Each structure stands twice: as C-alpha cells, then as structure tokens.
Amino acid sequence: MSASAERPRLTEQEKKNNHIASEQKRREAIRQGFDRLTEIVPGLEGQGRSESIVLKKSVEHMREVLQERQVLIERIQALGGEIPPELQ
C-alpha cells in the first residue's frame, strides 16, 4: 500500500483552511516584494505603498538604469575597450 492510500482524506474544512493559508502566504510574498522595491527604487522610500505607483516607478528606474548602462558600454567601446559578449 502506498503512503497516500494510508493517509486519511482531508475534510472540506481542512481543504478550505489549507487554501486560505496558501493564499495568505502568496499575498505576504507579494507584499514583501513590493516593500523590497520601495527600498531599492529611488523616490519610493517613505511614500505610501500604492502598488501601481511602485510598479510604474520601478519600470521608469529600470529604463534609466538600462539607458545609463548602454551609454557606459558605448563609452568603453569608443575608448577601445572590449565588453564581454555576456555583458552586451
């Protein structure tokens, strides 16, 4: 007999409780992710936690960082430096 065959089936209430607990963990993980973004994205520290604002500012910041990175790559190449392919 397999281990799953020996285990008693969950009641509907146990299933519901498990689902609620899983959903709470999922929401907490999302909340922690947004909190982390507010810590690392400039201009978000100390503000309210509107998720749409956090996402918008995060995208803006990433675009700025990528543009700055491209400028640095071009500057290095203009000076004769080489950029490893995995960093281009």
C-alpha positions, 0 to 999 in steps of 0.5 A: 500500500502506498503512503497516500492510500494510508493517509486519511482524506482531508475534510472540506474544512481542512481543504478550505483552511489549507487554501486560505493559508496558501493564499495568505502566504502568496499575498505576504510574498507579494507584499514583501516584494513590493516593500523590497522595491520601495527600498531599492527604487529611488523616490519610493522610500517613505511614500505610501505603498500604492502598488501601481505607483511602485510598479510604474516607478520601478519600470521608469528606474529600470529604463534609466538604469538600462539607458545609463548602462548602454551609454557606459558600454558605448563609452568603453567601446569608443575608448577601445575597450572590449565588453564581454559578449555576456555583458552586451 
